[in-house]
Amino acid sequence: MALYLVLKTLWIIAALGLVIVVLLHSPKGDGLGGLSGQAQLFNSTKTAELTLNRVTWVLTVVFMGLTVVLSANLIPVK
């Protein structure tokens, strides 16, 4: 039961993080350059966009992996 709750919590966090990261992407390729002050955390706008892409992929893999595990009932719920 505890493992199921931990995985479910991580799944929810990954889902919310994925929504936030996708909304940070700019349709014109600006990335974080459009936000004031956020792009200053990185060396350039290109580095910020590359980091944002990597975070998006990691969250996508975590979310999809947890979706498969939770939907396949591999973790017993008692």
Secondary structure, 3 states (H helix, E strand, C coil): CHHHHHHHHHHHHHHHHHHHHHHHCCCCCCHHHHCCCHHHHCCCHHHHHHHHHHHHHHHHHHHHHHHHHHHCCCCCCC
